[in-house]
Amino acid sequence: MIKAITGREVPSGKLPVDVGVVPFNVATVFAVYEAVQKNKPLVERFVTITGKNLSKPSNFKVRIGTSINSLIEAAGGMPETSGKIVMGGPMMGKAMGKADIPVTKGCSGILLIDENEAKRQTQRDCIRCAKCVDVCTMGLEPYLLMNLVERQLYDRAETECVMNCIECGSCNYICPAARPLLDYIRLGKTTVLKNIRERTVT
């Protein structure tokens, strides 16, 4: 997005601010406006509750701290076929163990996924179709990064820029072999970041 709008490219290992850009989403911009112009702290936000079998998918303006359970009830109640509750979107959202938790400042949506769609498919061998490479917005090779992390070759994963992954989930979604690419890349990022910090300290 930064490159498309400004023509500037954020180098590997750098932050957007290093090229003079600070990206914000709409909710953050609105919160800053209210804080500056109206002297209003962040006490509420818009939350979307949706799902294929939800009877009344809705957008709510709620106070931070409102129970997610109460929002699901207001949207028609939890469908019996629900298999997973996701905070966020279908690609980058995080699964929740329960709905009895409050809305936080980072909660933009709740997605109720049908139990049939929530089940992981059987993982198969990579067929080298390169679909994960085609959809990667960062120009990475997710199949390679997963293989490196599987083999615990973290130095090589760092060289292959595993830290550049923005965890959008596109590679996971497109993979015809149902390989958990993003899970392994996240593990790789955690380990590589730990290694980088240890090198910095010593």
C-alpha positions in Angstrom: 0.0 0.0 0.0 2.8 2.4 0.9 4.6 1.7 -2.4 1.4 2.1 -4.4 0.5 5.4 -2.8 3.8 7.1 -2.3 6.2 5.2 -4.5 8.4 4.5 -1.5 9.5 1.0 -0.6 10.2 0.0 2.9 13.5 -1.9 2.9 13.7 -5.4 4.5 14.1 -5.1 8.3 13.0 -1.5 8.4 9.8 0.2 9.5 7.5 2.5 7.5 8.7 5.5 9.5 12.2 4.9 8.1 10.9 6.0 4.7 8.9 8.9 6.2 5.5 7.2 6.4 3.3 6.3 9.3 0.2 4.3 8.1 -3.0 4.4 10.2 -6.3 2.6 9.8 -9.6 4.6 9.7 -10.5 3.7 13.3 -7.2 5.1 14.6 -7.5 8.3 12.5 -11.1 8.8 13.9 -9.9 8.2 17.5 -7.1 10.8 17.0 -9.6 13.3 15.6 -11.9 12.8 18.6 -9.0 13.1 21.0 -7.6 16.3 19.5 -10.8 18.1 18.4 -13.2 16.9 21.1 -10.8 16.1 23.9 -12.6 12.7 24.0 -10.7 9.6 25.2 -11.1 6.3 23.4 -14.0 4.7 25.2 -16.0 3.2 22.4 -15.6 1.6 19.0 -17.4 0.0 16.1 -17.6 -3.8 16.1 -18.9 -6.0 13.3 -20.6 -9.3 14.2 -21.0 -11.6 11.3 -21.1 -15.2 10.1 -22.8 -17.3 7.4 -25.5 -18.7 9.8 -25.9 -15.6 12.0 -29.5 -14.4 11.8 -28.8 -10.7 12.1 -25.2 -9.8 11.2 -24.7 -6.2 12.5 -22.4 -3.4 13.1 -22.5 -2.0 16.7 -21.0 1.1 18.3 -20.2 -0.1 21.8 -18.3 0.9 24.9 -14.9 -0.8 25.4 -15.5 -3.5 27.9 -18.8 -4.6 26.5 -19.1 -8.4 26.6 -18.7 -10.1 23.2 -21.4 -12.6 24.3 -23.9 -9.7 24.5 -23.1 -8.5 21.0 -23.6 -12.0 19.6 -27.0 -12.2 21.4 -27.9 -8.8 19.9 -27.0 -10.2 16.4 -29.4 -13.1 16.8 -27.5 -15.4 19.1 -24.9 -18.1 18.6 -25.8 -20.5 15.7 -25.9 -24.1 16.8 -23.5 -25.0 13.9 -20.8 -22.6 15.0 -17.4 -24.2 15.3 -15.1 -21.3 15.9 -15.2 -17.7 17.1 -12.7 -15.5 15.5 -11.7 -12.0 16.7 -10.8 -10.0 13.6 -11.2 -11.1 10.0 -11.1 -14.5 8.3 -7.4 -14.1 7.2 -5.6 -12.4 10.1 -8.1 -12.9 13.0 -7.3 -15.0 16.0 -9.5 -17.8 17.3 -11.0 -17.3 20.8 -11.6 -20.1 23.3 -14.8 -18.4 24.6 -17.0 -15.5 23.9 -17.3 -14.3 27.5 -14.6 -11.7 27.1 -14.8 -7.9 26.7 -14.4 -5.7 23.6 -10.9 -4.1 23.6 -9.6 -1.1 21.7 -8.2 -3.5 19.1 -11.4 -5.5 18.5 -12.9 -4.5 15.1 -15.0 -7.6 14.4 -16.2 -11.0 15.5 -16.6 -13.8 13.0 -18.6 -17.0 13.7 -17.4 -19.8 11.5 -19.5 -22.9 10.7 -18.1 -26.1 12.3 -17.6 -27.7 8.8 -15.5 -24.7 7.6 -13.6 -24.5 10.9 -12.2 -28.0 10.6 -8.6 -28.2 9.2 -8.2 -30.2 6.1 -5.8 -33.1 6.0 -2.3 -31.7 5.3 -0.7 -33.1 2.1 2.7 -32.9 0.5 3.6 -29.6 -1.2 3.0 -29.9 -5.0 5.2 -26.9 -5.8 2.3 -25.1 -7.5 3.7 -21.7 -6.3 0.3 -20.3 -5.6 1.5 -19.2 -2.2 4.3 -17.3 -3.9 1.9 -15.6 -6.3 -0.4 -14.3 -3.6 2.3 -13.2 -1.1 2.1 -9.4 -0.9 5.7 -9.2 0.4 7.2 -11.2 -2.4 8.3 -14.1 -0.1 8.3 -17.8 -0.7 6.0 -19.2 2.0 6.6 -22.9 1.0 10.3 -22.4 1.4 9.9 -20.6 4.8 7.7 -23.4 6.1 10.3 -26.0 5.1 13.1 -24.1 6.7 11.2 -23.7 10.0 10.2 -27.4 9.9 13.9 -28.3 9.7 14.8 -25.7 12.3 17.1 -23.8 9.9 16.3 -20.4 11.5 19.4 -18.6 10.3 18.5 -19.5 6.7 14.9 -18.4 7.4 16.2 -15.1 8.6 18.2 -14.8 5.4 15.1 -15.5 3.4 13.4 -12.6 5.1 10.9 -14.5 7.3 10.5 -11.3 9.4 9.0 -9.5 6.4 5.9 -11.6 6.6 2.9 -9.5 7.6 0.8 -12.6 8.5 -2.0 -11.8 6.1 -2.9 -15.5 5.8 -3.2 -15.4 2.0 -0.7 -18.3 1.5 -2.7 -20.5 4.0 -5.9 -19.7 2.2 -4.7 -20.5 -1.3 -2.7 -23.7 -0.6 -4.3 -26.7 -2.4 -2.4 -29.1 -0.1 -3.8 -27.5 3.1 -0.3 -26.9 4.5 -0.2 -24.8 7.7 2.2 -22.3 6.1 1.3 -19.3 8.4 1.6 -21.4 11.6 5.2 -22.3 10.7 6.1 -18.8 9.5 4.8 -17.4 12.8 6.9 -19.9 14.7 9.9 -19.0 12.6 9.4 -15.3 13.2 9.2 -15.8 16.9 12.4 -17.8 17.0 14.3 -15.5 14.6 13.3 -12.5 16.6 14.6 -14.2 19.8 17.9 -14.9 18.0 18.2 -11.3 16.9 17.6 -10.0 20.4 20.2 -12.4 21.8 22.7 -11.2 19.3 22.0 -7.6 20.1 22.4 -8.1 23.8 25.7 -9.9 23.5 
